[in-house]
Amino acid sequence: MSVRHLDCGTMRPPFVRGGLPCHVLLVERDEGLVLVDSGYGMHDIDRPVVRLGGNRTLMRPVLTAAQTAVHQVRDAGYHPRDVRDIVLTHLDPDHVGGIADFPWARVHVTAAERAAAATPQTAGERARYRPAQLAHHPTLVEHTPDGDAWWGLGAAQEVLPGVVLIALPGHSRGHAAVAVDAGGRWVLHVGDAFYHRSQVTEGGSTPWLLRTMERSMAIDRDRVEQNHRRIAELIARDEPGLLVVNAHDPEMLRDARRVDRGATL
């Protein structure tokens, strides 16, 4: 398998220099393509109020067709129907918006995250999940990772050959990381387990708006801090066979593209 690193919806919140990408993985397999997260999609461009809610006024996503996963799949020389599976870290709109552009695809998510979206228990959960994002009735495949911890993180489950879903709640009730065997290297997409590289590496500082947003969005702040520490320990090991990325750090996206420059857009 090989992995391409896409930006499927640049966001431009105030006071965050350079903006924030929606880092999506396009995994090329003989059995068909897999997306890890989907960023914003064509339907978000057409109906931003219904699909994105008030959060769009803070995050200010660019919402261009060229940045959608469906267009970037075509740009890579594939047909959209080649996307057979989409594995989600969680169900926030900036991660799930593009799935409606692939209505035939199986959408993999933790059972805990699906339950949170179906039966929100707090005001924060009621605000974050947008029913319109699942109104096309996708084929949802729910998973409950219960295997051994993956490299010291959460319990893991292989949901497709070479694609592992890892329980990492905190940001949301059923948040997960996704590890992809890219042949000689694992690419670990930790979603929103942290927002900015300075939270898990030495040096630098986290923009205050991102710190505030992370705290306000977290369903469990203590677990978010625990996830920071565990990911920081993993990164500090500097394993040659592991590349760690997250959803919204632009420098991590640039670094990932340099590492895998032979298979990027």
C-alpha atoms as a printed R data frame, in Angstrom:
    type eleno elety resid chain resno       x      y       z
1   ATOM     1    CA   MET     A     1   0.000  0.000   0.000
2   ATOM     2    CA   SER     A     2   1.025  3.602  -0.502
3   ATOM     3    CA   VAL     A     3  -0.324  6.764   1.099
4   ATOM     4    CA   ARG     A     4  -1.010 10.226  -0.289
5   ATOM     5    CA   HIS     A     5  -1.416 13.187   2.062
6   ATOM     6    CA   LEU     A     6  -4.293 15.489   1.070
7   ATOM     7    CA   ASP     A     7  -5.603 18.776   2.417
8   ATOM     8    CA   CYS     A     8  -9.363 18.458   2.087
9   ATOM     9    CA   GLY     A     9 -10.448 21.834   3.390
10  ATOM    10    CA   THR     A    10  -8.131 24.580   4.594
11  ATOM    11    CA   MET     A    11  -9.583 26.523   7.519
12  ATOM    12    CA   ARG     A    12  -8.589 30.078   8.391
13  ATOM    13    CA   PRO     A    13  -9.570 30.875  11.995
14  ATOM    14    CA   PRO     A    14  -8.464 34.270  13.314
15  ATOM    15    CA   PHE     A    15  -5.051 34.602  14.986
16  ATOM    16    CA   VAL     A    16  -3.780 31.311  13.503
17  ATOM    17    CA   ARG     A    17  -1.084 32.187  11.003
18  ATOM    18    CA   GLY     A    18  -1.157 30.168   7.808
19  ATOM    19    CA   GLY     A    19  -4.470 28.479   8.532
20  ATOM    20    CA   LEU     A    20  -5.235 24.855   9.338
21  ATOM    21    CA   PRO     A    21  -5.500 21.962   6.870
22  ATOM    22    CA   CYS     A    22  -7.883 19.030   7.017
23  ATOM    23    CA   HIS     A    23  -5.263 16.311   6.635
24  ATOM    24    CA   VAL     A    24  -6.756 13.270   4.912
25  ATOM    25    CA   LEU     A    25  -4.971 10.078   3.915
26  ATOM    26    CA   LEU     A    26  -5.635  8.503   0.531
27  ATOM    27    CA   VAL     A    27  -4.545  4.880   0.824
28  ATOM    28    CA   GLU     A    28  -3.920  3.044  -2.440
29  ATOM    29    CA   ARG     A    29  -4.555 -0.697  -2.202
30  ATOM    30    CA   ASP     A    30  -5.030 -3.422  -4.802
31  ATOM    31    CA   GLU     A    31  -8.515 -4.002  -3.365
32  ATOM    32    CA   GLY     A    32  -9.525 -0.363  -3.833
33  ATOM    33    CA   LEU     A    33  -8.870  3.020  -2.295
34  ATOM    34    CA   VAL     A    34  -9.340  3.902   1.363
35  ATOM    35    CA   LEU     A    35  -9.730  7.376   2.817
36  ATOM    36    CA   VAL     A    36  -8.767  8.118   6.397
37  ATOM    37    CA   ASP     A    37 -11.123 10.984   7.267
38  ATOM    38    CA   SER     A    38 -12.706 12.936   4.426
39  ATOM    39    CA   GLY     A    39 -12.474 16.651   5.193
40  ATOM    40    CA   TYR     A    40 -15.120 18.930   3.727
41  ATOM    41    CA   GLY     A    41 -17.139 17.797   0.722
42  ATOM    42    CA   MET     A    42 -19.173 19.114  -2.184
43  ATOM    43    CA   HIS     A    43 -22.389 19.096  -0.151
44  ATOM    44    CA   ASP     A    44 -20.753 21.349   2.454
45  ATOM    45    CA   ILE     A    45 -20.066 23.874  -0.301
46  ATOM    46    CA   ASP     A    46 -23.706 23.758  -1.391
47  ATOM    47    CA   ARG     A    47 -25.300 23.836   2.103
48  ATOM    48    CA   PRO     A    48 -22.794 25.209   4.619
49  ATOM    49    CA   VAL     A    49 -25.340 26.522   7.114
50  ATOM    50    CA   VAL     A    50 -27.172 23.212   7.523
51  ATOM    51    CA   ARG     A    51 -24.138 20.961   7.345
52  ATOM    52    CA   LEU     A    52 -21.546 22.968   9.276
53  ATOM    53    CA   GLY     A    53 -23.537 25.079  11.694
54  ATOM    54    CA   GLY     A    54 -22.260 28.116  13.538
55  ATOM    55    CA   ASN     A    55 -18.752 26.755  13.907
56  ATOM    56    CA   ARG     A    56 -18.066 27.700  10.292
57  ATOM    57    CA   THR     A    57 -18.007 31.410  11.226
58  ATOM    58    CA   LEU     A    58 -15.047 30.787  13.559
59  ATOM    59    CA   MET     A    59 -13.149 28.238  11.472
60  ATOM    60    CA   ARG     A    60 -13.837 29.971   8.123
61  ATOM    61    CA   PRO     A    61 -13.206 26.985   5.847
62  ATOM    62    CA   VAL     A    62 -12.270 27.870   2.284
63  ATOM    63    CA   LEU     A    63 -14.803 25.373   0.837
64  ATOM    64    CA   THR     A    64 -13.511 25.000  -2.705
65  ATOM    65    CA   ALA     A    65 -14.330 22.082  -4.991
66  ATOM    66    CA   ALA     A    66 -10.638 21.605  -5.817
67  ATOM    67    CA   GLN     A    67  -9.870 20.744  -2.187
68  ATOM    68    CA   THR     A    68 -12.564 18.106  -1.796
69  ATOM    69    CA   ALA     A    69 -11.465 14.492  -1.611
70  ATOM    70    CA   VAL     A    70 -13.633 13.523  -4.585
71  ATOM    71    CA   HIS     A    71 -11.818 16.006  -6.841
72  ATOM    72    CA   GLN     A    72  -8.397 15.051  -5.526
73  ATOM    73    CA   VAL     A    73  -9.134 11.379  -6.121
74  ATOM    74    CA   ARG     A    74  -9.864 12.242  -9.757
75  ATOM    75    CA   ASP     A    75  -6.735 14.385  -9.939
76  ATOM    76    CA   ALA     A    76  -4.739 11.336  -8.817
77  ATOM    77    CA   GLY     A    77  -6.028  9.412 -11.836
78  ATOM    78    CA   TYR     A    78  -8.735  7.378 -10.115
79  ATOM    79    CA   HIS     A    79 -12.499  7.171 -10.413
80  ATOM    80    CA   PRO     A    80 -14.418  8.152  -7.257
81  ATOM    81    CA   ARG     A    81 -15.953  4.676  -7.203
82  ATOM    82    CA   ASP     A    82 -12.476  3.298  -6.591
83  ATOM    83    CA   VAL     A    83 -12.924  4.551  -3.010
84  ATOM    84    CA   ARG     A    84 -14.374  1.478  -1.295
85  ATOM    85    CA   ASP     A    85 -13.864  2.360   2.384
86  ATOM    86    CA   ILE     A    86 -13.587  5.465   4.549
87  ATOM    87    CA   VAL     A    87 -12.158  5.120   8.059
88  ATOM    88    CA   LEU     A    88 -13.028  8.023  10.353
89  ATOM    89    CA   THR     A    89 -11.237  9.292  13.420
90  ATOM    90    CA   HIS     A    90 -14.534 10.841  14.573
91  ATOM    91    CA   LEU     A    91 -17.714 12.462  13.276
92  ATOM    92    CA   ASP     A    92 -17.029 16.200  13.496
93  ATOM    93    CA   PRO     A    93 -18.083 17.972  10.260
94  ATOM    94    CA   ASP     A    94 -14.535 18.808   9.144
95  ATOM    95    CA   HIS     A    95 -13.688 15.098   9.239
96  ATOM    96    CA   VAL     A    96 -16.902 13.589   7.890
97  ATOM    97    CA   GLY     A    97 -18.187 16.162   5.375
98  ATOM    98    CA   GLY     A    98 -16.750 14.426   2.318
99  ATOM    99    CA   ILE     A    99 -18.312 11.004   2.882
100 ATOM   100    CA   ALA     A   100 -21.511 12.018   1.076
101 ATOM   101    CA   ASP     A   101 -19.463 12.321  -2.127
102 ATOM   102    CA   PHE     A   102 -18.815  8.557  -1.888
103 ATOM   103    CA   PRO     A   103 -22.272  7.207  -0.931
104 ATOM   104    CA   TRP     A   104 -21.362  3.646  -1.975
105 ATOM   105    CA   ALA     A   105 -18.356  3.453   0.366
106 ATOM   106    CA   ARG     A   106 -18.364  1.632   3.679
107 ATOM   107    CA   VAL     A   107 -17.752  4.107   6.482
108 ATOM   108    CA   HIS     A   108 -15.856  2.722   9.465
109 ATOM   109    CA   VAL     A   109 -16.240  4.392  12.858
110 ATOM   110    CA   THR     A   110 -16.103  3.371  16.505
111 ATOM   111    CA   ALA     A   111 -19.393  2.264  18.007
112 ATOM   112    CA   ALA     A   112 -18.845  4.792  20.808
113 ATOM   113    CA   GLU     A   113 -18.613  7.655  18.327
114 ATOM   114    CA   ARG     A   114 -21.691  6.521  16.419
115 ATOM   115    CA   ALA     A   115 -23.602  6.321  19.717
116 ATOM   116    CA   ALA     A   116 -22.455  9.829  20.663
117 ATOM   117    CA   ALA     A   117 -23.780 11.216  17.379
118 ATOM   118    CA   ALA     A   118 -27.038  9.266  17.598
119 ATOM   119    CA   THR     A   119 -27.751 10.025  21.264
120 ATOM   120    CA   PRO     A   120 -25.753 13.098  22.343
121 ATOM   121    CA   GLN     A   121 -25.595 13.422  26.110
122 ATOM   122    CA   THR     A   122 -24.234 16.938  26.593
123 ATOM   123    CA   ALA     A   123 -24.745 20.364  25.072
124 ATOM   124    CA   GLY     A   124 -21.317 20.036  23.480
125 ATOM   125    CA   GLU     A   125 -22.248 16.764  21.799
126 ATOM   126    CA   ARG     A   126 -25.535 18.207  20.573
127 ATOM   127    CA   ALA     A   127 -23.655 21.128  19.022
128 ATOM   128    CA   ARG     A   128 -20.805 19.207  17.382
129 ATOM   129    CA   TYR     A   129 -22.711 16.505  15.498
130 ATOM   130    CA   ARG     A   130 -24.692 17.619  12.444
131 ATOM   131    CA   PRO     A   131 -27.446 15.166  11.409
132 ATOM   132    CA   ALA     A   132 -27.257 16.438   7.827
133 ATOM   133    CA   GLN     A   133 -23.810 14.846   7.491
134 ATOM   134    CA   LEU     A   134 -25.344 11.363   7.731
135 ATOM   135    CA   ALA     A   135 -28.652 12.158   6.020
136 ATOM   136    CA   HIS     A   136 -27.612 10.188   2.924
137 ATOM   137    CA   HIS     A   137 -27.694  7.023   5.090
138 ATOM   138    CA   PRO     A   138 -24.154  5.763   4.532
139 ATOM   139    CA   THR     A   139 -23.241  2.154   5.208
140 ATOM   140    CA   LEU     A   140 -21.770  2.559   8.674
141 ATOM   141    CA   VAL     A   141 -19.530 -0.203   9.950
142 ATOM   142    CA   GLU     A   142 -19.155  0.126  13.716
143 ATOM   143    CA   HIS     A   143 -16.120 -1.158  15.574
144 ATOM   144    CA   THR     A   144 -15.219 -1.602  19.222
145 ATOM   145    CA   PRO     A   145 -11.421 -1.850  19.383
146 ATOM   146    CA   ASP     A   146 -10.581 -4.352  22.105
147 ATOM   147    CA   GLY     A   147  -7.213 -5.805  21.109
148 ATOM   148    CA   ASP     A   148  -3.812 -5.086  22.590
149 ATOM   149    CA   ALA     A   149  -2.735 -1.463  22.825
150 ATOM   150    CA   TRP     A   150  -1.069 -0.304  19.595
151 ATOM   151    CA   TRP     A   151   2.456  1.014  20.319
152 ATOM   152    CA   GLY     A   152   1.374  2.095  23.803
153 ATOM   153    CA   LEU     A   153  -1.756  3.910  22.681
154 ATOM   154    CA   GLY     A   154  -5.311  2.596  22.943
155 ATOM   155    CA   ALA     A   155  -6.881 -0.770  22.280
156 ATOM   156    CA   ALA     A   156  -6.645 -1.644  18.593
157 ATOM   157    CA   GLN     A   157  -8.595 -3.492  15.904
158 ATOM   158    CA   GLU     A   158  -7.618 -4.190  12.306
159 ATOM   159    CA   VAL     A   159 -10.652 -3.044  10.326
160 ATOM   160    CA   LEU     A   160  -9.134 -3.681   6.887
161 ATOM   161    CA   PRO     A   161  -5.912 -5.473   5.943
162 ATOM   162    CA   GLY     A   162  -3.144 -3.126   7.028
163 ATOM   163    CA   VAL     A   163  -5.550 -0.525   8.471
164 ATOM   164    CA   VAL     A   164  -5.890 -0.421  12.258
165 ATOM   165    CA   LEU     A   165  -8.429  1.556  14.309
166 ATOM   166    CA   ILE     A   166  -7.130  2.594  17.746
167 ATOM   167    CA   ALA     A   167  -9.403  3.816  20.542
168 ATOM   168    CA   LEU     A   168  -8.261  7.276  21.636
169 ATOM   169    CA   PRO     A   169 -11.243  8.992  23.295
170 ATOM   170    CA   GLY     A   170 -11.017 12.401  24.874
171 ATOM   171    CA   HIS     A   171 -11.594 14.890  22.085
172 ATOM   172    CA   SER     A   172 -14.891 13.103  21.516
173 ATOM   173    CA   ARG     A   173 -16.557 10.110  23.131
174 ATOM   174    CA   GLY     A   174 -15.481  7.673  20.437
175 ATOM   175    CA   HIS     A   175 -12.466  9.420  18.949
176 ATOM   176    CA   ALA     A   176  -9.890  7.083  17.407
177 ATOM   177    CA   ALA     A   177  -6.523  7.098  15.687
178 ATOM   178    CA   VAL     A   178  -5.945  5.198  12.449
179 ATOM   179    CA   ALA     A   179  -2.700  3.416  11.596
180 ATOM   180    CA   VAL     A   180  -1.916  2.446   8.002
181 ATOM   181    CA   ASP     A   181   0.779  0.003   6.940
182 ATOM   182    CA   ALA     A   182   2.351  1.931   4.060
183 ATOM   183    CA   GLY     A   183   4.976 -0.682   3.288
184 ATOM   184    CA   GLY     A   184   8.135 -0.255   5.310
185 ATOM   185    CA   ARG     A   185   6.496  2.422   7.443
186 ATOM   186    CA   TRP     A   186   3.375  2.883   9.519
187 ATOM   187    CA   VAL     A   187   1.497  6.159   9.068
188 ATOM   188    CA   LEU     A   188  -0.398  6.978  12.258
189 ATOM   189    CA   HIS     A   189  -3.178  9.559  11.847
190 ATOM   190    CA   VAL     A   190  -4.236 10.656  15.332
191 ATOM   191    CA   GLY     A   191  -7.062 12.932  14.215
192 ATOM   192    CA   ASP     A   192  -7.740 15.629  16.803
193 ATOM   193    CA   ALA     A   193  -5.908 13.887  19.653
194 ATOM   194    CA   PHE     A   194  -3.764 17.021  19.599
195 ATOM   195    CA   TYR     A   195  -4.118 20.235  17.620
196 ATOM   196    CA   HIS     A   196  -0.569 21.585  17.337
197 ATOM   197    CA   ARG     A   197   2.852 19.948  17.162
198 ATOM   198    CA   SER     A   198   4.098 21.927  20.187
199 ATOM   199    CA   GLN     A   199   1.704 19.906  22.368
200 ATOM   200    CA   VAL     A   200   3.622 16.687  21.677
201 ATOM   201    CA   THR     A   201   7.147 17.849  20.787
202 ATOM   202    CA   GLU     A   202   9.720 20.036  22.468
203 ATOM   203    CA   GLY     A   203   9.905 23.688  21.537
204 ATOM   204    CA   GLY     A   204   7.378 26.179  20.220
205 ATOM   205    CA   SER     A   205   4.079 27.234  21.706
206 ATOM   206    CA   THR     A   206   0.486 26.414  20.909
207 ATOM   207    CA   PRO     A   207  -1.550 29.335  19.532
208 ATOM   208    CA   TRP     A   208  -3.920 30.456  22.279
209 ATOM   209    CA   LEU     A   209  -6.998 30.047  20.086
210 ATOM   210    CA   LEU     A   210  -6.121 26.399  19.418
211 ATOM   211    CA   ARG     A   211  -5.629 25.751  23.149
212 ATOM   212    CA   THR     A   212  -9.003 27.327  23.863
213 ATOM   213    CA   MET     A   213 -10.730 25.432  21.076
214 ATOM   214    CA   GLU     A   214  -9.269 22.120  22.185
215 ATOM   215    CA   ARG     A   215 -10.484 22.589  25.742
216 ATOM   216    CA   SER     A   216 -13.939 23.714  24.652
217 ATOM   217    CA   MET     A   217 -14.379 20.783  22.255
218 ATOM   218    CA   ALA     A   218 -13.018 18.045  24.523
219 ATOM   219    CA   ILE     A   219 -15.527 15.657  26.029
220 ATOM   220    CA   ASP     A   220 -12.866 14.622  28.582
221 ATOM   221    CA   ARG     A   221  -9.996 17.079  29.132
222 ATOM   222    CA   ASP     A   222  -8.048 14.730  31.386
223 ATOM   223    CA   ARG     A   223  -7.965 12.082  28.678
224 ATOM   224    CA   VAL     A   224  -6.894 14.673  26.124
225 ATOM   225    CA   GLU     A   225  -3.899 15.496  28.329
226 ATOM   226    CA   GLN     A   226  -3.143 11.791  28.738
227 ATOM   227    CA   ASN     A   227  -3.252 11.379  24.963
228 ATOM   228    CA   HIS     A   228  -0.811 14.274  24.568
229 ATOM   229    CA   ARG     A   229   1.646 12.540  26.886
230 ATOM   230    CA   ARG     A   230   1.334  9.142  25.239
231 ATOM   231    CA   ILE     A   231   1.758 10.555  21.742
232 ATOM   232    CA   ALA     A   232   4.686 12.712  22.893
233 ATOM   233    CA   GLU     A   233   6.396  9.617  24.301
234 ATOM   234    CA   LEU     A   234   5.829  7.768  21.034
235 ATOM   235    CA   ILE     A   235   7.211 10.626  18.927
236 ATOM   236    CA   ALA     A   236  10.227 10.995  21.252
237 ATOM   237    CA   ARG     A   237  11.188  7.383  20.504
238 ATOM   238    CA   ASP     A   238  11.858  8.496  16.912
239 ATOM   239    CA   GLU     A   239  10.947  5.118  15.510
240 ATOM   240    CA   PRO     A   240  12.216  4.880  11.900
241 ATOM   241    CA   GLY     A   241   9.183  2.838  10.863
242 ATOM   242    CA   LEU     A   242   6.564  5.289  12.128
243 ATOM   243    CA   LEU     A   243   5.254  8.600  10.802
244 ATOM   244    CA   VAL     A   244   2.826 10.423  13.114
245 ATOM   245    CA   VAL     A   245   0.418 12.984  11.645
246 ATOM   246    CA   ASN     A   246  -2.629 14.770  12.947
247 ATOM   247    CA   ALA     A   247  -5.612 16.451  11.362
248 ATOM   248    CA   HIS     A   248  -4.807 20.147  11.446
249 ATOM   249    CA   ASP     A   249  -1.122 20.950  11.888
250 ATOM   250    CA   PRO     A   250   0.142 22.460   8.596
251 ATOM   251    CA   GLU     A   251   3.809 21.786   9.323
252 ATOM   252    CA   MET     A   252   3.122 18.103   9.999
253 ATOM   253    CA   LEU     A   253   1.282 17.901   6.682
254 ATOM   254    CA   ARG     A   254   4.223 19.498   4.864
255 ATOM   255    CA   ASP     A   255   6.668 17.139   6.581
256 ATOM   256    CA   ALA     A   256   4.545 14.107   5.680
257 ATOM   257    CA   ARG     A   257   4.471 15.168   2.057
258 ATOM   258    CA   ARG     A   258   8.250 15.532   2.022
259 ATOM   259    CA   VAL     A   259   8.687 12.063   3.520
260 ATOM   260    CA   ASP     A   260   6.295 10.486   1.040
261 ATOM   261    CA   ARG     A   261   6.910 12.887  -1.856
262 ATOM   262    CA   GLY     A   262   6.705 10.027  -4.309
263 ATOM   263    CA   ALA     A   263   3.069  9.444  -3.446
264 ATOM   264    CA   THR     A   264   1.505 12.810  -2.676
265 ATOM   265    CA   LEU     A   265  -0.655 15.434  -4.282
